[in-house]
Amino acid sequence: MRFEHCHYPQFFSFSSMPLVPPTQLPFNPYRPKPFSFDDLPEDLARLIIEEAVADPDAPEWSFACVSKAVRSWVEPILYRRVVLKTPLALHSFQRTLNSHPSKRADFFSTSVKSFWIGDPNLLDLTIVFDVLSACSGVTALSWCNFVEARDRRAEAESVHRWKTRHMGVFAFEEAQHCNGTVRRDPQTLQLRCALGTRQDSKSGFPGNNPPRSLYQSSPTRRTVVLENPLLP
């Protein structure tokens, strides 16, 4: 194929070409207008945002960075369930407890309702119990221990202001399981923690009928009953 040089007339210029307007869609009165979140009433916008962050398995912490108003809406929901699996998470939460100028003084004692704590042998228990004492409104507490089950009496007695109504203590000795429950009356907090052994696993979970005494032990089963006053 051969291209030949074309000579344009001297009077021709690209600037003289008519401008073609961009293609515009015909007017449609039924086409929805762009949605603006600011157009919503504040109470409806707050309800939508609170529902968006309410998933405990995937909390949306990014909403707390939208504005101060939105932060005040979502933080009581985000802090309702606290999961402390690693030492870094524990130290970060302790730092937030010690310095929170944007929150009320009683924010954590009234907002935190549930705690999930990782293996206590990997965490500083002194910090753990300081955190629990500051969050006196906790109603559900659980931790998991993947090492040999052991007596928790001294550890639990370190917390004097618990108002806990349910506690799960999970201990595993050579891949075996145990269960634990808490019963509460107006004056005391009772912790019943059944710690399993290899022989317990043959008959299922231990501790279905905890003894009445404060502490009993046998070659195959240990049950710990703790009583702590709610007031120091």
C-alpha angles and dihedrals in degrees: 000000000000125000120203126202111255122215115214121207114265093240093057120101133163090234089066092060112107115252113245112216115232116265111269126199115240115260112271116188090196096057108112117242120240109279119242118197089208089067091068121094111259095243091053093046090050092050092052093049093047090052090049093056097038096090104109093199095054110021114189102227091169089077089068088067096055097085142320091262094052090045091057089053099048106034095075087054096043093049094045090092117033121192117194108181102150137039089247091057091047094051092045092053091047090052090052090050092052095047121030108137093165094056134070118262091247095042098112095038090056103032106044109081105156133040129191112187125189127225106326090212089067095045134067102253092199089063091042093057092043088055093047092049091053091050096058094161095068112134100175127040130173138164135179128223121191097187135073112315114250142176112286098187098108092045096050093045089061090075111073104170102053115144092179119153100183132026132177119199114187118193126175124199111184091339094311124131141226137184135217139192137187126218120195133201127177094271110029143037115222123199118195111186121176112201115202131221132191093267091051090060091067091067100034129252116358128224100052090136107031115197123253096235123090095250133002132166137189135179091266107027140037125190123184122198116190129187121194126176113238091228122059 
